[in-house]
Each structure stands twice: as structure tokens, then as C-alpha cells.
Amino acid sequence: MKFAGLKVNLPVNYNESVLSLRLTDLQNQFYTNNTGGIMKVRSSETAGITLEEMNQIIDGILTKYPKLDSLSTDEIEKINVNFPDLSSDEIVENINVIDSFYTSLVRFDLVQTLTKAEPKSNTKAFKVSSSSNEYFGYDLNSSEFWYFVWHPALISPIKKATEKANSLTDSNYPKSAKWRDKADAFRHAIWNVLICKYIGEDKNAISDCTERTEDFTTKHETGAVKPSFMTDVDWELDKKMDLHNNAQGRNYFVSVAWIRKHKTWFYTLKRVAAPSEDEIVTGIKNKLNSAQKISTSNDTSKYPNNLVYIID
């Protein structure tokens, strides 16, 4: 069959329709066939699965397919099983089409696996904690869940950035509650910088990094469930603070990132590069020196270039 003009051999037991599934199609399959305990109803706000659990499932599926970010001889051979007419140079020229082909298969595999997945944890209750195991206090919300179904390759860099952001916040602000204070502002800003940085290891445009990071982190903030002890006004203020500081982190990334050339054994890649984690920490801490305290959700608009916090 043809896929985006290229001759392809589908893996055994897959049919052509798998390659044209939309997100709504995958969602319909999931809710129709769901035999597990995660997110059985469409209206569920929480997915009942952690970032770590989702990452383990996706990593297991990705091992079936070629690694497109490191085209060794072995990976070229794997690709040629499905794209038999392409030379090594043609594989490089058509890498975006090839990536789209394998991503379609991974999405399908992922939904089939998730329909049978049982929840392994019960961390839906809000917790003010920076422990990396608690993902800023939440399981994945439903928006994040479907984001990873559609962008499965992004879970690894996002998980890595989440763990690193938590670790750096703990080490730099060990005595802080890390909730609504300057340490919380630091965490959200550096989280966004690191997601951009780690996504950039497989991207050739800085805008790709920031757009994908904004999409995901906005889903994290807006899809979260309001804890029972917070008023609607406080919850809105809390979200505005986090969204604002997330954006400050992405803006900082744009100011320090660059494009580098990465030469392999037979071709040259362009990849997004950024400073070391230590340099990023210094940069965000410098921004924290001019952080502004806010008391209403509208206050963030007064400080377009500053980090903000609520509690001293």
C-alpha cells in the first residue's frame, strides 16, 4: 500500500485503517473496549494513571519500532522492513513521513493496551508536595492522558523534565513549602525550560519545542481538579500564577536556545540546543530576584516579564 506517496508494508495483523485514525477515533475505541479501571467514562477529569505508569506503557510499545532519532545501520534495516524501496538517503529525506507512519502504529497499540490497564495507584487527592513520584500533586488528568496518546514520543522528555524540575527545586529550596511561593514559581518556570530543552533533542526548530511545551503544560494546569479546600477565586488565582510562570520559563528558553548541527555516520541533523541545567538554574534564579507578589488573577497582566508568587 501507499502512505503519503511511499510504498509501505504494514506489520502483520494491522490493517490500513490504523494509519488514518483521528484522536476521536482512538477515544471511541478506548471507551468502547475499556475493560480496565482507568477513565471508564468520558466525563472523568482524572485518568487514574500516573505519569510514571503511562511512561512505562509507552516505553514498552516503542521498543517494537525503530529509533528515528539515531539512524544506525540496525535502525535503517528495521525501517526497510516497512519501507523496502527506500535507500538510506531516501529514509533521511522522508523521515517525517516515516515518523508519522510509526506514530500511527504506536497510537493504535497504546489505546489497545490502555483499554486493559488497571490503575496501580490512587493519588487523586490534592497534595502540596514536590515529590517527583507525585507529579506536582496529581495523577495525569484526562487532557494530559490524551495528549500522550496523540504524542507518545513526548512522554519521555516530559517525564525527565518533571523529575529534574522537582529535584532542582528541592535542592535549591529545601525549606520551602513549594506551593504558591517563590520556589513554586521557580519550579514551574524551570519545568517549562527543561521540557523545551529535552524535547529539543529531537527537534530542529525552537518554536516546535515551545509550542509543544505550552500545549502540554497548559493542559496540566487547566485540566487539574480543584481541591475541595480551595474557593473558586483562589483556584483561579493559583492557575493564573502557574500559567504565567510557565510562560516565563518558555520565554527564557527562547532567549537562550540555539540550533546546532549533529553529524552522524552518513548524514547531518539540525537539533535544538540549550545551556546546561546548572546555567538554567542560575538564569531562573536571577529572574526570581525580580519576582512580583500578586493577590488577584488579573495581577499577572501587570508583570509581563516577571515571575509571580502569592505567598511570601
C-alpha positions as CSV (number, residue, x, y, z in Angstrom):
1,M,0.0,0.0,0.0
2,K,0.9,3.7,-0.2
3,F,1.4,6.0,2.7
4,A,2.0,9.7,1.9
5,G,3.2,8.6,-1.5
6,L,5.6,6.0,-0.2
7,K,5.3,2.2,-0.6
8,V,4.9,0.6,2.8
9,N,4.5,-2.9,4.2
10,L,2.2,-2.9,7.2
11,P,3.1,-5.2,10.1
12,V,1.2,-8.4,10.3
13,N,-2.3,-8.1,11.9
14,Y,-2.6,-4.4,11.2
15,N,-4.9,-3.0,8.5
16,E,-4.8,0.2,6.5
17,S,-7.4,2.0,8.6
18,V,-4.9,2.2,11.5
19,L,-2.9,4.8,9.6
20,S,-5.8,7.2,9.3
21,L,-7.2,7.1,12.9
22,R,-8.0,10.5,14.3
23,L,-7.9,11.3,18.0
24,T,-11.7,11.0,18.2
25,D,-11.5,7.5,16.6
26,L,-8.9,6.4,19.2
27,Q,-11.1,7.8,22.0
28,N,-14.2,6.0,20.7
29,Q,-12.2,2.7,20.6
30,F,-10.9,3.3,24.1
31,Y,-14.3,4.0,25.7
32,T,-16.0,1.2,23.7
33,N,-13.5,-1.5,24.6
34,N,-12.3,-0.3,28.0
35,T,-12.1,-3.3,30.3
36,G,-9.7,-1.8,32.8
37,G,-10.2,0.6,35.7
38,I,-8.8,3.8,34.2
39,M,-11.1,6.6,33.0
40,K,-14.1,4.5,32.1
41,V,-16.3,7.4,31.4
42,R,-15.7,10.4,29.0
43,S,-16.6,12.9,31.7
44,S,-13.8,11.8,34.0
45,E,-11.4,14.6,34.9
46,T,-8.7,12.3,36.1
47,A,-7.2,9.4,34.2
48,G,-6.4,7.1,37.1
49,I,-2.9,6.6,35.9
50,T,0.3,8.3,36.8
51,L,3.0,9.9,34.6
52,E,5.3,7.0,35.6
53,E,2.8,4.3,34.7
54,M,2.0,5.9,31.4
55,N,5.6,6.2,30.6
56,Q,6.3,2.6,31.3
57,I,3.5,1.5,29.0
58,I,4.6,3.8,26.1
59,D,8.3,2.8,26.5
60,G,7.3,-0.9,26.2
61,I,5.5,-0.2,23.0
62,L,8.2,2.0,21.5
63,T,10.7,-0.9,21.8
64,K,8.9,-2.6,18.9
65,Y,9.7,0.2,16.5
66,P,12.9,1.8,15.0
67,K,14.5,4.7,16.8
68,L,14.3,7.5,14.3
69,D,16.4,9.9,16.3
70,S,19.5,7.7,15.9
71,L,19.6,6.1,12.5
72,S,22.2,3.4,12.9
73,T,22.6,0.5,10.4
74,D,20.3,-1.6,12.6
75,E,17.6,1.1,12.7
76,I,17.8,1.5,8.9
77,E,17.3,-2.2,8.5
78,K,14.2,-2.1,10.7
79,I,12.8,0.7,8.7
80,N,13.4,-1.1,5.4
81,V,11.2,-3.9,6.6
82,N,8.3,-1.5,6.3
83,F,9.7,0.8,3.6
84,P,11.6,-1.7,1.3
85,D,12.1,0.7,-1.6
86,L,14.0,3.4,0.3
87,S,17.7,3.8,0.4
88,S,19.4,5.2,3.4
89,D,19.5,8.7,1.9
90,E,15.8,8.5,1.0
91,I,15.0,7.4,4.5
92,V,16.6,10.6,5.8
93,E,14.8,12.7,3.2
94,N,11.4,11.2,4.2
95,I,12.0,10.9,7.9
96,N,8.9,13.0,8.8
97,V,6.6,10.7,6.8
98,I,8.3,7.6,8.3
99,D,7.8,9.1,11.8
100,S,4.1,9.8,11.1
101,F,3.7,6.1,10.0
102,Y,5.2,4.6,13.1
103,T,3.5,7.1,15.4
104,S,0.1,6.0,13.9
105,L,1.0,2.4,14.8
106,V,2.2,3.4,18.3
107,R,-1.1,5.3,19.0
108,F,-3.1,2.3,18.0
109,D,-1.0,-0.1,20.1
110,L,-1.2,2.3,23.1
111,V,-5.0,2.5,23.0
112,Q,-5.3,-1.3,22.8
113,T,-3.0,-1.6,25.8
114,L,-4.7,1.1,27.8
115,T,-8.2,-0.4,27.4
116,K,-6.9,-3.3,29.5
117,A,-4.8,-1.3,32.0
118,E,-5.7,-1.5,35.7
119,P,-5.0,1.6,37.9
120,K,-2.0,0.9,40.1
121,S,-2.3,3.9,42.4
122,N,-4.9,6.2,44.0
123,T,-3.3,9.6,44.2
124,K,-6.2,11.7,43.1
125,A,-6.3,13.7,46.3
126,F,-4.5,17.1,46.2
127,K,-1.2,17.1,48.0
128,V,1.1,20.1,48.4
129,S,4.3,18.3,47.7
130,S,7.2,18.5,45.3
131,S,8.0,14.7,45.3
132,S,8.7,13.6,41.8
133,N,6.5,10.5,42.4
134,E,3.5,12.7,43.0
135,Y,3.8,14.8,39.8
136,F,3.1,18.2,41.4
137,G,0.3,16.5,43.5
138,Y,-1.7,14.9,40.8
139,D,-2.2,11.8,38.6
140,L,-2.5,12.6,34.9
141,N,-5.7,14.5,34.1
142,S,-7.7,13.4,31.1
143,S,-6.3,16.1,28.9
144,E,-2.8,15.1,29.6
145,F,-3.7,11.4,29.1
146,W,-5.0,12.1,25.6
147,Y,-2.1,14.4,24.8
148,F,0.3,11.4,25.4
149,V,-1.9,9.1,23.3
150,W,-1.5,11.5,20.4
151,H,2.1,12.4,21.1
152,P,3.6,9.2,22.7
153,A,7.2,10.1,21.9
154,L,6.9,13.2,24.1
155,I,6.3,11.4,27.4
156,S,9.9,10.5,28.0
157,P,11.3,14.1,27.7
158,I,8.3,15.4,29.7
159,K,8.8,12.9,32.5
160,K,12.5,13.5,32.6
161,A,11.9,17.3,32.8
162,T,9.3,16.8,35.5
163,E,11.6,14.8,37.7
164,K,14.6,17.2,37.1
165,A,12.4,20.2,37.9
166,N,11.3,18.7,41.2
167,S,14.8,17.7,42.1
168,L,16.3,21.1,41.3
169,T,13.5,22.8,43.3
170,D,14.0,20.5,46.3
171,S,17.8,21.1,46.3
172,N,17.6,24.9,45.8
173,Y,14.7,25.5,48.2
174,P,14.7,22.6,50.7
175,K,12.8,24.5,53.4
176,S,10.1,25.9,51.2
177,A,6.5,24.6,51.0
178,K,6.9,24.9,47.2
179,W,3.3,26.0,46.9
180,R,2.3,29.5,45.7
181,D,5.6,30.8,46.9
182,K,8.8,31.8,45.0
183,A,10.0,28.2,45.0
184,D,6.8,27.2,43.3
185,A,7.4,30.0,40.7
186,F,10.9,28.6,40.2
187,R,9.6,25.1,39.7
188,H,7.1,25.9,37.1
189,A,9.5,28.1,35.1
190,I,12.3,25.7,35.1
191,W,9.9,22.8,34.4
192,N,8.9,24.5,31.1
193,V,12.5,25.3,30.2
194,L,13.6,21.7,30.7
195,I,10.6,20.3,28.8
196,C,11.7,22.6,25.9
197,K,15.3,21.5,26.3
198,Y,14.6,17.8,26.3
199,I,12.1,17.9,23.5
200,G,14.7,19.9,21.5
201,E,17.0,16.9,21.5
202,D,14.8,15.5,18.7
203,K,13.6,18.8,17.1
204,N,15.2,21.2,14.6
205,A,13.1,24.3,15.4
206,I,12.9,26.2,18.7
207,S,9.2,27.0,18.0
208,D,8.4,23.3,18.0
209,C,9.8,23.0,21.5
210,T,7.9,25.9,22.9
211,E,4.6,25.2,21.2
212,R,4.5,21.5,22.4
213,T,5.6,22.6,25.9
214,E,2.9,25.2,26.0
215,D,0.2,22.8,24.8
216,F,1.1,20.2,27.4
217,T,1.7,22.4,30.4
218,T,-1.5,24.3,29.7
219,K,-3.4,21.0,29.7
220,H,-1.7,20.2,33.1
221,E,-2.9,23.5,34.7
222,T,-6.4,23.9,33.1
223,G,-7.3,20.2,33.4
224,A,-6.4,19.8,37.1
225,V,-9.2,19.2,39.5
226,K,-9.9,21.9,42.1
227,P,-9.2,20.7,45.6
228,S,-12.1,20.8,48.0
229,F,-10.4,23.2,50.4
230,M,-10.0,26.0,47.8
231,T,-12.5,28.5,46.7
232,D,-13.1,29.2,43.0
233,V,-11.4,32.5,43.4
234,D,-8.3,31.0,45.0
235,W,-8.2,28.3,42.4
236,E,-8.3,30.7,39.5
237,L,-5.5,32.8,41.1
238,D,-3.5,29.6,41.6
239,K,-3.9,28.6,37.9
240,K,-3.1,32.1,36.7
241,M,0.1,32.1,38.7
242,D,1.2,28.7,37.3
243,L,0.3,29.5,33.7
244,H,2.1,32.9,33.9
245,N,5.3,31.3,35.3
246,N,5.1,28.5,32.8
247,A,5.2,31.2,30.0
248,Q,8.1,32.9,31.7
249,G,10.0,29.7,31.5
250,R,9.3,29.2,27.8
251,N,10.2,32.9,27.1
252,Y,13.5,32.4,28.9
253,F,14.2,29.2,26.8
254,V,13.7,31.2,23.6
255,S,16.3,33.7,24.8
256,V,19.0,31.1,25.4
257,A,18.4,28.3,22.9
258,W,20.1,27.8,19.6
259,I,20.3,25.4,16.7
260,R,23.3,23.1,16.5
261,K,24.4,20.6,13.8
262,H,24.8,17.0,14.8
263,K,26.9,14.9,12.4
264,T,26.3,11.2,12.2
265,W,28.0,8.4,10.2
266,F,26.2,9.4,6.9
267,Y,24.1,12.5,7.4
268,T,23.9,15.8,9.4
269,L,21.0,16.7,11.6
270,K,20.0,20.1,13.0
271,R,18.9,20.0,16.6
272,V,17.7,22.5,19.2
273,A,20.3,23.1,21.9
274,A,20.2,24.9,25.3
275,P,22.5,25.7,28.2
276,S,23.3,23.1,30.9
277,E,20.9,22.6,33.8
278,D,23.2,24.5,36.1
279,E,23.2,27.5,33.8
280,I,19.4,27.3,33.5
281,V,19.1,27.2,37.3
282,T,21.2,30.4,37.5
283,G,19.1,32.1,34.9
284,I,15.8,31.3,36.5
285,K,17.0,32.3,40.0
286,N,18.2,35.6,38.5
287,K,14.6,36.1,37.2
288,L,13.3,35.2,40.7
289,N,15.1,38.2,42.1
290,S,12.6,40.5,40.4
291,A,9.5,38.3,41.0
292,Q,6.3,40.1,41.9
293,K,3.7,39.3,44.5
294,I,0.1,39.1,43.3
295,S,-3.2,38.9,45.1
296,T,-5.8,38.7,42.2
297,S,-5.8,36.7,39.0
298,N,-5.7,40.0,37.0
299,D,-2.4,41.0,38.6
300,T,-0.4,38.7,36.3
301,S,-1.1,41.1,33.3
302,K,0.8,43.8,35.2
303,Y,4.1,41.8,35.1
304,P,4.6,40.5,31.5
305,N,8.3,39.9,32.1
306,N,8.4,38.8,35.7
307,L,7.8,35.6,37.6
308,V,5.0,36.0,40.1
309,Y,4.1,34.4,43.5
310,I,1.2,34.6,46.0
311,I,2.7,33.7,49.4
312,D,5.9,35.1,51.0
